[in-house]
């Protein structure tokens, strides 16, 4: 009976894989507008640019591309078509590569930096560092902050171009902290515990205002582990940067346990909300005094709260921690579609998008960190930071962090996120203690990595 169930389970998994593959192939054809997309017409080189943005961020990118098409692009006979793919872009790029479907592939793709190793395994992907070595290139590695260079580097080479990058921030309600007698935000997790106790409001046994809201998933757990010291990488091979990651090391180096012990103290306050429901809206409505979330939420919080909030660096796990927050987000992958003219045109578009002026447009609309080092020297950028210091905190925190503080390049990203999310919920609900949680996360992640390497 058990064998029959296993056989049925395997057949179902195979069927689901076939259906998903077919669905994505249909999606590729629909989203790329068929085999004509990207071909030269009337001497104009058509560039297909896949992205995952919406709202003000998408509008900012569209504005940059419109300006390119009407100006520099028209002069060079290059035209860019933006195609929204959501966060399936890299998956669709992989599928196009596997099926050798050149007509339905992009020339530029916005992908998470954590997917760089898998993208670079494709024969289509072009190393950004190689393109920057060209004497005609307008940008070099030094056009980007050291932290962003490393975020986009794999096996000693800068593989992609930084674009929509962010760091986690502590957002806090200015008036609530003042009313509680605090003149500055907490700098350590020990201080954070005291702040949460003071800021939590209850009516009987019911919490009407939480001191802090943050759900710990892969992104958050990695942040608090790698921020502790320069030797804490979460995974081996420097978190998968010098070579493919094969195991989680945050259990054996003690960084995961150190964080969980501090988190346990937060849970015991009764004022820490460990689930995210509508975190933006709840913070704006005063249901939480503090939240920890990405700096990419800055634009949204401006719309919801105006000047009622401020941001700070994420609290240190230990007062002696030295590494700082890890930069995350997405990068631009350049794809070689077997056409030298199109590759050169795509590179021209990428360089245009990361110019100081266009990074000002993109960063101020989205909350992402401007990736070009010259952007912060622009007069308009300096004025913007004076008016909106919340945004400057994100840039300063990244610059103050050690370049070695980075998210891991974990090849089973989605599975690892699920393993960590589930285990952390059990921990927060009291089902698992600190040591059991560390063991469950490490063993689960390592099993996922083992399975990946066995199949590849």
SVG drawing of the C-alpha trace seen along z (x, -y; Angstrom):
<svg xmlns="http://www.w3.org/2000/svg" viewBox="-9 -71 49 73">
<polyline fill="none" stroke="black" stroke-width="0.4" points="0.0,0.0 2.8,-2.4 4.6,-1.5 1.5,-2.3 1.1,-5.7 4.7,-6.5 4.3,-5.5 1.2,-7.6 2.9,-10.5 5.8,-10.3 3.4,-10.1 1.5,-13.1 4.8,-15.1 5.7,-14.2 2.3,-15.2 2.4,-18.5 5.9,-19.2 4.6,-18.6 1.6,-20.8 3.7,-23.6 6.3,-23.4 3.5,-23.6 1.9,-26.5 5.2,-28.4 5.9,-27.8 2.5,-29.3 3.4,-32.2 6.7,-32.7 5.0,-33.0 2.2,-35.3 4.5,-37.6 7.2,-37.9 4.7,-38.5 6.0,-35.6 9.0,-35.1 9.0,-38.6 9.9,-40.2 13.5,-41.4 14.2,-41.2 15.5,-44.1 12.9,-46.1 13.9,-49.0 17.4,-49.0 16.3,-49.4 17.6,-46.9 14.7,-45.8 15.7,-45.0 13.4,-43.0 13.6,-44.0 11.9,-41.7 11.1,-43.1 9.1,-42.5 8.1,-46.0 4.7,-47.5 3.3,-50.8 5.7,-53.8 8.8,-51.6 7.4,-50.4 6.4,-54.0 10.0,-55.2 11.5,-52.5 9.1,-53.1 10.0,-56.8 13.7,-56.0 13.1,-53.7 10.8,-56.2 13.5,-58.8 16.0,-56.3 13.8,-55.4 13.1,-59.0 16.7,-60.2 19.8,-58.0 18.0,-55.0 16.7,-56.9 20.2,-58.2 21.6,-54.7 18.6,-52.9 17.8,-51.0 14.3,-50.5 13.5,-48.9 10.3,-47.0 9.5,-46.6 7.7,-43.3 6.3,-42.7 7.1,-39.1 6.6,-39.3 9.0,-37.2 8.7,-34.4 11.2,-36.1 14.2,-34.1 12.2,-30.8 11.0,-31.7 14.5,-32.6 15.7,-29.2 12.9,-27.5 13.7,-29.4 17.4,-28.4 16.5,-24.7 14.3,-24.6 16.8,-26.8 13.9,-29.2 15.9,-32.3 12.8,-34.1 11.1,-34.1 14.0,-35.0 14.8,-38.6 18.0,-40.6 17.9,-42.0 16.3,-40.3 15.7,-41.6 16.5,-38.7 17.1,-38.3 20.8,-38.5 20.4,-35.1 19.8,-33.5 23.1,-34.6 24.8,-31.2 21.9,-29.4 21.7,-32.1 25.4,-32.1 25.2,-28.3 23.3,-29.1 25.4,-29.5 23.4,-32.5 24.3,-34.7 27.1,-37.2 29.4,-38.3 29.0,-42.0 32.6,-42.2 33.7,-41.1 31.5,-43.8 32.9,-46.4 36.4,-45.6 35.7,-47.0 37.4,-50.3 34.2,-51.9 32.2,-50.9 30.8,-53.9 30.9,-52.0 33.4,-50.0 33.2,-47.9 34.1,-51.1 30.9,-52.7 29.2,-50.6 29.6,-50.4 31.9,-47.6 28.9,-46.0 27.0,-45.9 30.0,-44.6 30.1,-41.6 26.4,-41.1 26.6,-40.6 29.8,-38.5 30.2,-34.8 33.4,-32.8 35.5,-36.0 33.7,-37.7 31.0,-40.4 28.3,-38.5 25.5,-41.0 24.8,-44.7 23.2,-46.0 19.9,-47.7 17.0,-47.4 18.9,-46.8 17.8,-47.3 18.6,-46.6 16.4,-45.8 15.5,-48.8 13.9,-49.4 10.9,-51.6 9.5,-53.4 6.7,-55.7 8.4,-58.9 5.6,-60.1 5.2,-56.8 8.8,-56.5 8.8,-60.1 5.7,-59.4 7.5,-56.4 10.5,-58.5 12.9,-57.4 15.0,-59.9 16.6,-57.5 15.9,-54.0 17.2,-50.8 20.7,-49.8 20.8,-46.2 18.3,-43.4 18.7,-43.7 17.6,-47.3 14.9,-46.3 13.4,-44.1 13.2,-47.0 11.6,-49.2 9.0,-46.5 8.0,-46.2 7.5,-50.0 5.7,-50.5 3.2,-47.6 -0.3,-48.5 -2.9,-46.0 -6.5,-46.1 -6.8,-43.3 -5.2,-40.3 -5.6,-41.7 -2.8,-43.5 -4.0,-46.7 -0.6,-47.9 2.4,-45.7 5.9,-47.0 7.3,-45.3 6.1,-43.4 8.5,-41.2 8.1,-37.7 11.3,-35.8 11.7,-34.0 14.9,-33.2 15.7,-36.9 15.4,-38.0 17.2,-35.0 20.1,-35.3 20.4,-39.1 20.7,-38.5 23.2,-35.7 25.6,-37.2 25.5,-40.7 27.3,-39.3 30.9,-39.0 32.9,-38.7 33.2,-34.9 29.5,-34.3 28.3,-33.5 25.2,-31.3 26.4,-28.7 29.8,-27.2 32.0,-28.6 31.4,-32.1 27.6,-31.6 28.0,-30.1 30.1,-32.9 33.4,-31.2 31.8,-28.0 28.4,-26.4 26.8,-26.3 26.6,-22.7 25.5,-23.2 24.3,-25.7 27.0,-26.8 25.0,-29.2 24.3,-26.3 27.9,-25.2 29.2,-28.8 26.7,-29.7 25.2,-32.7 21.7,-31.2 21.5,-30.2 22.6,-33.6 19.8,-35.3 17.2,-32.8 18.0,-33.4 17.5,-37.1 14.3,-36.4 13.1,-34.3 13.4,-37.3 11.3,-39.3 8.6,-36.7 8.5,-36.7 7.5,-40.4 4.1,-39.5 4.4,-42.6 6.2,-41.1 4.0,-40.1 5.7,-37.3 3.3,-37.1 3.0,-39.5 -0.6,-40.2 -0.9,-43.7 2.4,-45.0 2.4,-48.3 -1.2,-49.3 -1.0,-48.1 2.1,-50.2 0.5,-53.2 -2.6,-52.8 -0.6,-52.7 -1.2,-49.0 2.6,-48.5 5.1,-51.0 8.0,-49.5 8.5,-47.1 11.5,-45.6 11.2,-45.4 13.0,-46.2 14.0,-49.7 12.1,-49.0 9.0,-49.8 10.0,-53.4 7.9,-54.7 4.8,-52.9 5.3,-54.1 5.7,-57.7 2.3,-57.4 0.7,-55.9 2.4,-57.9 4.1,-61.0 6.6,-62.3 5.2,-60.3 7.8,-57.6 11.6,-57.4 14.1,-54.6 17.2,-53.2 19.8,-50.5 18.5,-47.0 19.5,-46.2 22.6,-44.2 22.2,-40.7 25.2,-41.3 26.7,-44.7 30.0,-43.6 28.7,-42.7 30.8,-44.2 29.4,-43.1 26.2,-45.1 23.2,-44.5 23.4,-42.5 22.3,-44.1 19.6,-42.2 17.3,-42.8 17.7,-42.4 20.2,-42.8 20.3,-43.0 21.2,-39.9 22.5,-40.4 21.5,-37.6 23.4,-36.7 20.8,-35.8 23.4,-34.9 23.4,-38.4 26.4,-40.6 24.5,-43.8 21.7,-43.0 24.2,-42.2 25.9,-45.6 22.5,-47.3 21.4,-45.6 24.6,-46.7 24.0,-50.3 20.6,-50.2 22.0,-48.7 24.6,-51.4 22.0,-54.1 19.7,-52.7 22.5,-52.8 23.8,-56.3 23.8,-58.7 20.8,-60.7 18.7,-57.7 19.5,-56.2 18.2,-59.4 14.9,-58.9 14.6,-55.3 15.8,-55.5 13.6,-58.4 10.5,-56.8 11.0,-53.3 13.1,-53.5 15.8,-51.3 19.4,-52.4 21.0,-54.3 23.6,-51.9 25.9,-54.3 28.4,-55.9 28.2,-59.2 24.4,-59.5 24.7,-60.6 26.9,-63.5 24.2,-65.0 22.8,-68.2 19.2,-67.0 20.0,-63.7 21.6,-65.6 18.5,-67.8 16.3,-64.8 18.1,-63.2 17.8,-66.4 14.1,-66.3 13.7,-62.6 16.4,-61.4 14.6,-58.0 16.1,-57.1 19.6,-58.2 19.6,-55.8 19.3,-52.9 22.3,-54.1 24.4,-54.8 23.6,-51.4 24.8,-49.6 28.0,-51.7 28.7,-51.1 28.3,-47.3 31.2,-45.1 31.2,-44.0 31.4,-40.4 28.0,-40.7 25.8,-39.1 22.8,-37.0 23.7,-33.4 23.6,-32.1 21.5,-29.1 20.6,-27.0 17.3,-25.8 16.2,-29.3 12.4,-28.7 12.7,-25.4 15.0,-26.9 12.7,-29.8 9.8,-27.4 11.9,-25.3 13.0,-28.4 9.5,-30.0 7.8,-26.8 10.5,-26.2 10.4,-29.8 6.6,-29.7 6.9,-26.6 9.6,-28.3 7.5,-31.5 4.4,-29.4 6.5,-27.5 6.5,-24.1 10.3,-24.1 13.0,-25.4 16.1,-27.2 18.3,-24.1 15.4,-22.2 14.8,-25.1 18.5,-25.3 18.5,-21.5 15.3,-21.6 16.5,-24.5 20.0,-23.1 19.0,-19.5 16.1,-20.6 18.2,-23.0 21.0,-20.6 18.7,-17.8 17.4,-20.2 20.9,-21.1 21.9,-17.4 19.0,-16.5 19.8,-19.4 23.5,-18.4 22.5,-14.7 20.3,-15.7 22.8,-18.1"/>
</svg>
